[in-house]
């Protein structure tokens, strides 16, 4: 094997590695750009609210709702900086208003959140005051995912609202044995989800 041939193989390998990295970044940005939507809203809305007669979907970005000022305000409430890819200012957040006839009875909304082993999708159903009625993971990458997704854990969040997360005194314990980062990521994601609901939906409705 000649030196030039070896160099061409090494060069080709580098190109492939760079191409793979570029593609990975592209798909991460694409995944983030669409925000977190329900995989099957017809099924999920009816499962959580059997009494519902339908739903309507609204997509809102922080950019549209208040721009950089609101972006910084949400970061301050969250107590953490936003990820520039997964939590960019122009990411559209989906809100599903659950209907019973013409009346809105609840809202379903989700966020993408980075966990220890990959991305997770945290879905909340809340009443018209922002209290949690249901919580489930639509996606989670963790060797202990079953412990987190178990109803014994997720049901503990029912009845909580944004003020509980801002105070941080609701006393829910990590269900895992060795995945504390995913537990903290879950709390951060749920807090973020409730802040976004408050800033993008509830306060807007109150001003009408």
C-alpha positions as protocol buffer text, in pm:
chain_id: "A"
residue {
  index: 1
  type: UNK
  ca { x: 0 y: 0 z: 0 }
}
residue {
  index: 2
  type: UNK
  ca { x: 154 y: 334 z: -103 }
}
residue {
  index: 3
  type: UNK
  ca { x: 185 y: 637 z: 122 }
}
residue {
  index: 4
  type: UNK
  ca { x: -35 y: 842 z: -114 }
}
residue {
  index: 5
  type: UNK
  ca { x: -307 y: 573 z: -97 }
}
residue {
  index: 6
  type: UNK
  ca { x: -286 y: 568 z: 284 }
}
residue {
  index: 7
  type: UNK
  ca { x: -314 y: 946 z: 292 }
}
residue {
  index: 8
  type: UNK
  ca { x: -620 y: 930 z: 67 }
}
residue {
  index: 9
  type: UNK
  ca { x: -787 y: 679 z: 302 }
}
residue {
  index: 10
  type: UNK
  ca { x: -711 y: 897 z: 606 }
}
residue {
  index: 11
  type: UNK
  ca { x: -831 y: 1206 z: 420 }
}
residue {
  index: 12
  type: UNK
  ca { x: -1148 y: 1026 z: 314 }
}
residue {
  index: 13
  type: UNK
  ca { x: -1208 y: 914 z: 672 }
}
residue {
  index: 14
  type: UNK
  ca { x: -1176 y: 1270 z: 794 }
}
residue {
  index: 15
  type: UNK
  ca { x: -1424 y: 1389 z: 531 }
}
residue {
  index: 16
  type: UNK
  ca { x: -1671 y: 1120 z: 636 }
}
residue {
  index: 17
  type: UNK
  ca { x: -1630 y: 1211 z: 1004 }
}
residue {
  index: 18
  type: UNK
  ca { x: -1680 y: 1580 z: 931 }
}
residue {
  index: 19
  type: UNK
  ca { x: -1981 y: 1504 z: 710 }
}
residue {
  index: 20
  type: UNK
  ca { x: -2135 y: 1289 z: 985 }
}
residue {
  index: 21
  type: UNK
  ca { x: -2081 y: 1567 z: 1239 }
}
residue {
  index: 22
  type: UNK
  ca { x: -2239 y: 1824 z: 1006 }
}
residue {
  index: 23
  type: UNK
  ca { x: -2539 y: 1597 z: 944 }
}
residue {
  index: 24
  type: UNK
  ca { x: -2581 y: 1535 z: 1317 }
}
residue {
  index: 25
  type: UNK
  ca { x: -2578 y: 1909 z: 1386 }
}
residue {
  index: 26
  type: UNK
  ca { x: -2828 y: 1963 z: 1104 }
}
residue {
  index: 27
  type: UNK
  ca { x: -3072 y: 1706 z: 1240 }
}
residue {
  index: 28
  type: UNK
  ca { x: -3032 y: 1843 z: 1594 }
}
residue {
  index: 29
  type: UNK
  ca { x: -3117 y: 2190 z: 1468 }
}
residue {
  index: 30
  type: UNK
  ca { x: -3406 y: 2056 z: 1261 }
}
residue {
  index: 31
  type: UNK
  ca { x: -3538 y: 1863 z: 1564 }
}
residue {
  index: 32
  type: UNK
  ca { x: -3511 y: 2173 z: 1781 }
}
residue {
  index: 33
  type: UNK
  ca { x: -3659 y: 2407 z: 1521 }
}
residue {
  index: 34
  type: UNK
  ca { x: -3994 y: 2228 z: 1518 }
}
residue {
  index: 35
  type: UNK
  ca { x: -4025 y: 2225 z: 1895 }
}
residue {
  index: 36
  type: UNK
  ca { x: -4214 y: 1949 z: 2074 }
}
residue {
  index: 37
  type: UNK
  ca { x: -4545 y: 1841 z: 1922 }
}
residue {
  index: 38
  type: UNK
  ca { x: -4768 y: 1548 z: 2010 }
}
residue {
  index: 39
  type: UNK
  ca { x: -4696 y: 1237 z: 1802 }
}
residue {
  index: 40
  type: UNK
  ca { x: -5069 y: 1161 z: 1780 }
}
residue {
  index: 41
  type: UNK
  ca { x: -5277 y: 1452 z: 1911 }
}
residue {
  index: 42
  type: UNK
  ca { x: -5612 y: 1290 z: 1823 }
}
residue {
  index: 43
  type: UNK
  ca { x: -5526 y: 988 z: 2038 }
}
residue {
  index: 44
  type: UNK
  ca { x: -5357 y: 1179 z: 2322 }
}
residue {
  index: 45
  type: UNK
  ca { x: -5626 y: 1444 z: 2364 }
}
residue {
  index: 46
  type: UNK
  ca { x: -5901 y: 1180 z: 2379 }
}
residue {
  index: 47
  type: UNK
  ca { x: -5698 y: 958 z: 2614 }
}
residue {
  index: 48
  type: UNK
  ca { x: -5637 y: 1236 z: 2866 }
}
residue {
  index: 49
  type: UNK
  ca { x: -5977 y: 1402 z: 2825 }
}
residue {
  index: 50
  type: UNK
  ca { x: -6240 y: 1143 z: 2722 }
}
residue {
  index: 51
  type: UNK
  ca { x: -6508 y: 1412 z: 2755 }
}
residue {
  index: 52
  type: UNK
  ca { x: -6345 y: 1636 z: 2495 }
}
residue {
  index: 53
  type: UNK
  ca { x: -6506 y: 1703 z: 2157 }
}
residue {
  index: 54
  type: UNK
  ca { x: -6193 y: 1828 z: 1980 }
}
residue {
  index: 55
  type: UNK
  ca { x: -5897 y: 2061 z: 2007 }
}
residue {
  index: 56
  type: UNK
  ca { x: -5727 y: 2351 z: 1832 }
}
residue {
  index: 57
  type: UNK
  ca { x: -5354 y: 2400 z: 1795 }
}
residue {
  index: 58
  type: UNK
  ca { x: -5156 y: 2721 z: 1833 }
}
residue {
  index: 59
  type: UNK
  ca { x: -4784 y: 2766 z: 1769 }
}
residue {
  index: 60
  type: UNK
  ca { x: -4611 y: 3053 z: 1949 }
}
residue {
  index: 61
  type: UNK
  ca { x: -4246 y: 3159 z: 1955 }
}
residue {
  index: 62
  type: UNK
  ca { x: -4076 y: 3372 z: 2219 }
}
residue {
  index: 63
  type: UNK
  ca { x: -3959 y: 3595 z: 1935 }
}
residue {
  index: 64
  type: UNK
  ca { x: -4319 y: 3671 z: 1834 }
}
residue {
  index: 65
  type: UNK
  ca { x: -4447 y: 3702 z: 2190 }
}
residue {
  index: 66
  type: UNK
  ca { x: -4185 y: 3942 z: 2328 }
}
residue {
  index: 67
  type: UNK
  ca { x: -3847 y: 3907 z: 2161 }
}
residue {
  index: 68
  type: UNK
  ca { x: -3516 y: 3932 z: 2346 }
}
residue {
  index: 69
  type: UNK
  ca { x: -3669 y: 4100 z: 2649 }
}
residue {
  index: 70
  type: UNK
  ca { x: -3907 y: 3810 z: 2707 }
}
residue {
  index: 71
  type: UNK
  ca { x: -3631 y: 3559 z: 2627 }
}
residue {
  index: 72
  type: UNK
  ca { x: -3412 y: 3703 z: 2904 }
}
residue {
  index: 73
  type: UNK
  ca { x: -3708 y: 3721 z: 3143 }
}
residue {
  index: 74
  type: UNK
  ca { x: -3786 y: 3351 z: 3094 }
}
residue {
  index: 75
  type: UNK
  ca { x: -3420 y: 3259 z: 3145 }
}
residue {
  index: 76
  type: UNK
  ca { x: -3422 y: 3455 z: 3472 }
}
residue {
  index: 77
  type: UNK
  ca { x: -3738 y: 3279 z: 3593 }
}
residue {
  index: 78
  type: UNK
  ca { x: -3593 y: 2945 z: 3491 }
}
residue {
  index: 79
  type: UNK
  ca { x: -3267 y: 3023 z: 3671 }
}
residue {
  index: 80
  type: UNK
  ca { x: -3064 y: 2887 z: 3381 }
}
residue {
  index: 81
  type: UNK
  ca { x: -2943 y: 2987 z: 3035 }
}
residue {
  index: 82
  type: UNK
  ca { x: -3125 y: 2854 z: 2732 }
}
residue {
  index: 83
  type: UNK
  ca { x: -2949 y: 2612 z: 2498 }
}
residue {
  index: 84
  type: UNK
  ca { x: -2884 y: 2801 z: 2171 }
}
residue {
  index: 85
  type: UNK
  ca { x: -3007 y: 2507 z: 1959 }
}
residue {
  index: 86
  type: UNK
  ca { x: -3287 y: 2335 z: 2152 }
}
residue {
  index: 87
  type: UNK
  ca { x: -3417 y: 2652 z: 2314 }
}
residue {
  index: 88
  type: UNK
  ca { x: -3359 y: 2922 z: 2052 }
}
residue {
  index: 89
  type: UNK
  ca { x: -3577 y: 3232 z: 2054 }
}
residue {
  index: 90
  type: UNK
  ca { x: -3754 y: 3130 z: 1732 }
}
residue {
  index: 91
  type: UNK
  ca { x: -3849 y: 2774 z: 1834 }
}
residue {
  index: 92
  type: UNK
  ca { x: -4229 y: 2737 z: 1796 }
}
residue {
  index: 93
  type: UNK
  ca { x: -4402 y: 2590 z: 2101 }
}
residue {
  index: 94
  type: UNK
  ca { x: -4724 y: 2396 z: 2036 }
}
residue {
  index: 95
  type: UNK
  ca { x: -5027 y: 2450 z: 2258 }
}
residue {
  index: 96
  type: UNK
  ca { x: -5330 y: 2226 z: 2215 }
}
residue {
  index: 97
  type: UNK
  ca { x: -5646 y: 2387 z: 2354 }
}
residue {
  index: 98
  type: UNK
  ca { x: -5879 y: 2103 z: 2451 }
}
residue {
  index: 99
  type: UNK
  ca { x: -6243 y: 2171 z: 2364 }
}
residue {
  index: 100
  type: UNK
  ca { x: -6575 y: 2057 z: 2502 }
}
residue {
  index: 101
  type: UNK
  ca { x: -6817 y: 2204 z: 2255 }
}
residue {
  index: 102
  type: UNK
  ca { x: -6698 y: 2563 z: 2211 }
}
residue {
  index: 103
  type: UNK
  ca { x: -6548 y: 2581 z: 2559 }
}
residue {
  index: 104
  type: UNK
  ca { x: -6176 y: 2541 z: 2626 }
}
residue {
  index: 105
  type: UNK
  ca { x: -6138 y: 2306 z: 2923 }
}
residue {
  index: 106
  type: UNK
  ca { x: -5760 y: 2249 z: 2933 }
}
residue {
  index: 107
  type: UNK
  ca { x: -5432 y: 2288 z: 2745 }
}
residue {
  index: 108
  type: UNK
  ca { x: -5174 y: 2025 z: 2645 }
}
residue {
  index: 109
  type: UNK
  ca { x: -4819 y: 2142 z: 2576 }
}
residue {
  index: 110
  type: UNK
  ca { x: -4468 y: 1997 z: 2567 }
}
residue {
  index: 111
  type: UNK
  ca { x: -4100 y: 2087 z: 2557 }
}
residue {
  index: 112
  type: UNK
  ca { x: -3777 y: 1928 z: 2443 }
}
residue {
  index: 113
  type: UNK
  ca { x: -3525 y: 1886 z: 2724 }
}
residue {
  index: 114
  type: UNK
  ca { x: -3169 y: 1756 z: 2712 }
}
residue {
  index: 115
  type: UNK
  ca { x: -3112 y: 1465 z: 2949 }
}
residue {
  index: 116
  type: UNK
  ca { x: -2804 y: 1270 z: 3049 }
}
residue {
  index: 117
  type: UNK
  ca { x: -2852 y: 1007 z: 2776 }
}
residue {
  index: 118
  type: UNK
  ca { x: -3020 y: 1218 z: 2507 }
}
residue {
  index: 119
  type: UNK
  ca { x: -3325 y: 1428 z: 2441 }
}
residue {
  index: 120
  type: UNK
  ca { x: -3651 y: 1388 z: 2627 }
}
residue {
  index: 121
  type: UNK
  ca { x: -3998 y: 1521 z: 2552 }
}
residue {
  index: 122
  type: UNK
  ca { x: -4206 y: 1626 z: 2851 }
}
residue {
  index: 123
  type: UNK
  ca { x: -4581 y: 1665 z: 2796 }
}
residue {
  index: 124
  type: UNK
  ca { x: -4814 y: 1843 z: 3040 }
}
residue {
  index: 125
  type: UNK
  ca { x: -5190 y: 1878 z: 3046 }
}
residue {
  index: 126
  type: UNK
  ca { x: -5294 y: 2178 z: 3255 }
}
residue {
  index: 127
  type: UNK
  ca { x: -5617 y: 2343 z: 3359 }
}
residue {
  index: 128
  type: UNK
  ca { x: -5702 y: 2702 z: 3269 }
}
residue {
  index: 129
  type: UNK
  ca { x: -5505 y: 2829 z: 3570 }
}
residue {
  index: 130
  type: UNK
  ca { x: -5190 y: 2636 z: 3481 }
}
residue {
  index: 131
  type: UNK
  ca { x: -5226 y: 2353 z: 3734 }
}
residue {
  index: 132
  type: UNK
  ca { x: -5099 y: 2014 z: 3617 }
}
residue {
  index: 133
  type: UNK
  ca { x: -5371 y: 1760 z: 3535 }
}
residue {
  index: 134
  type: UNK
  ca { x: -5144 y: 1503 z: 3370 }
}
residue {
  index: 135
  type: UNK
  ca { x: -4777 y: 1453 z: 3289 }
}
residue {
  index: 136
  type: UNK
  ca { x: -4603 y: 1198 z: 3069 }
}
residue {
  index: 137
  type: UNK
  ca { x: -4277 y: 1148 z: 2883 }
}
residue {
  index: 138
  type: UNK
  ca { x: -4340 y: 1123 z: 2510 }
}
residue {
  index: 139
  type: UNK
  ca { x: -3972 y: 1040 z: 2467 }
}
residue {
  index: 140
  type: UNK
  ca { x: -3693 y: 949 z: 2707 }
}
residue {
  index: 141
  type: UNK
  ca { x: -3348 y: 799 z: 2656 }
}
residue {
  index: 142
  type: UNK
  ca { x: -3228 y: 651 z: 2982 }
}
residue {
  index: 143
  type: UNK
  ca { x: -3143 y: 304 z: 3116 }
}
residue {
  index: 144
  type: UNK
  ca { x: -3390 y: 382 z: 3396 }
}
residue {
  index: 145
  type: UNK
  ca { x: -3662 y: 528 z: 3173 }
}
residue {
  index: 146
  type: UNK
  ca { x: -3918 y: 285 z: 3315 }
}
residue {
  index: 147
  type: UNK
  ca { x: -3880 y: 429 z: 3664 }
}
residue {
  index: 148
  type: UNK
  ca { x: -3935 y: 782 z: 3539 }
}
residue {
  index: 149
  type: UNK
  ca { x: -4226 y: 696 z: 3311 }
}
residue {
  index: 150
  type: UNK
  ca { x: -4404 y: 496 z: 3581 }
}
residue {
  index: 151
  type: UNK
  ca { x: -4732 y: 653 z: 3699 }
}
residue {
  index: 152
  type: UNK
  ca { x: -4611 y: 624 z: 4059 }
}
residue {
  index: 153
  type: UNK
  ca { x: -4363 y: 899 z: 3972 }
}
residue {
  index: 154
  type: UNK
  ca { x: -4542 y: 1110 z: 3709 }
}
residue {
  index: 155
  type: UNK
  ca { x: -4871 y: 1129 z: 3904 }
}
residue {
  index: 156
  type: UNK
  ca { x: -4696 y: 1307 z: 4191 }
}
residue {
  index: 157
  type: UNK
  ca { x: -4684 y: 1624 z: 3980 }
}
residue {
  index: 158
  type: UNK
  ca { x: -5062 y: 1642 z: 3942 }
}
residue {
  index: 159
  type: UNK
  ca { x: -5197 y: 1953 z: 4116 }
}
residue {
  index: 160
  type: UNK
  ca { x: -4869 y: 2145 z: 4103 }
}
residue {
  index: 161
  type: UNK
  ca { x: -4833 y: 2479 z: 3926 }
}
residue {
  index: 162
  type: UNK
  ca { x: -4562 y: 2726 z: 3835 }
}
residue {
  index: 163
  type: UNK
  ca { x: -4541 y: 2878 z: 4185 }
}
residue {
  index: 164
  type: UNK
  ca { x: -4456 y: 2536 z: 4328 }
}
residue {
  index: 165
  type: UNK
  ca { x: -4165 y: 2503 z: 4085 }
}
residue {
  index: 166
  type: UNK
  ca { x: -4046 y: 2858 z: 4149 }
}
residue {
  index: 167
  type: UNK
  ca { x: -4042 y: 2787 z: 4524 }
}
residue {
  index: 168
  type: UNK
  ca { x: -3896 y: 2439 z: 4469 }
}
residue {
  index: 169
  type: UNK
  ca { x: -4048 y: 2290 z: 4782 }
}
residue {
  index: 170
  type: UNK
  ca { x: -4281 y: 2019 z: 4650 }
}
residue {
  index: 171
  type: UNK
  ca { x: -4076 y: 1730 z: 4790 }
}
residue {
  index: 172
  type: UNK
  ca { x: -4079 y: 1489 z: 4494 }
}
residue {
  index: 173
  type: UNK
  ca { x: -3787 y: 1245 z: 4511 }
}
residue {
  index: 174
  type: UNK
  ca { x: -3568 y: 1105 z: 4234 }
}
residue {
  index: 175
  type: UNK
  ca { x: -3719 y: 766 z: 4134 }
}
residue {
  index: 176
  type: UNK
  ca { x: -3394 y: 638 z: 3984 }
}
residue {
  index: 177
  type: UNK
  ca { x: -3093 y: 475 z: 4145 }
}
residue {
  index: 178
  type: UNK
  ca { x: -2825 y: 620 z: 3919 }
}
residue {
  index: 179
  type: UNK
  ca { x: -2981 y: 883 z: 3689 }
}
residue {
  index: 180
  type: UNK
  ca { x: -2992 y: 1198 z: 3901 }
}
residue {
  index: 181
  type: UNK
  ca { x: -2908 y: 1415 z: 3598 }
}
residue {
  index: 182
  type: UNK
  ca { x: -3224 y: 1298 z: 3425 }
}
residue {
  index: 183
  type: UNK
  ca { x: -3427 y: 1377 z: 3737 }
}
residue {
  index: 184
  type: UNK
  ca { x: -3286 y: 1730 z: 3751 }
}
residue {
  index: 185
  type: UNK
  ca { x: -3342 y: 1765 z: 3375 }
}
residue {
  index: 186
  type: UNK
  ca { x: -3705 y: 1659 z: 3423 }
}
residue {
  index: 187
  type: UNK
  ca { x: -3760 y: 1924 z: 3691 }
}
residue {
  index: 188
  type: UNK
  ca { x: -3595 y: 2188 z: 3473 }
}
residue {
  index: 189
  type: UNK
  ca { x: -3803 y: 2088 z: 3171 }
}
residue {
  index: 190
  type: UNK
  ca { x: -4131 y: 2093 z: 3361 }
}
residue {
  index: 191
  type: UNK
  ca { x: -4049 y: 2429 z: 3514 }
}
residue {
  index: 192
  type: UNK
  ca { x: -3963 y: 2565 z: 3169 }
}
residue {
  index: 193
  type: UNK
  ca { x: -4285 y: 2420 z: 3030 }
}
residue {
  index: 194
  type: UNK
  ca { x: -4496 y: 2597 z: 3294 }
}
residue {
  index: 195
  type: UNK
  ca { x: -4309 y: 2927 z: 3250 }
}
residue {
  index: 196
  type: UNK
  ca { x: -4371 y: 2914 z: 2875 }
}
residue {
  index: 197
  type: UNK
  ca { x: -4739 y: 2840 z: 2933 }
}
residue {
  index: 198
  type: UNK
  ca { x: -4763 y: 3136 z: 3169 }
}
residue {
  index: 199
  type: UNK
  ca { x: -4575 y: 3382 z: 2949 }
}
residue {
  index: 200
  type: UNK
  ca { x: -4699 y: 3275 z: 2607 }
}
residue {
  index: 201
  type: UNK
  ca { x: -5060 y: 3176 z: 2684 }
}
residue {
  index: 202
  type: UNK
  ca { x: -5202 y: 3261 z: 3027 }
}
residue {
  index: 203
  type: UNK
  ca { x: -5083 y: 3620 z: 3055 }
}
residue {
  index: 204
  type: UNK
  ca { x: -5189 y: 3685 z: 2698 }
}
residue {
  index: 205
  type: UNK
  ca { x: -5538 y: 3549 z: 2772 }
}
residue {
  index: 206
  type: UNK
  ca { x: -5561 y: 3760 z: 3088 }
}
residue {
  index: 207
  type: UNK
  ca { x: -5494 y: 4079 z: 2887 }
}
residue {
  index: 208
  type: UNK
  ca { x: -5789 y: 4017 z: 2654 }
}
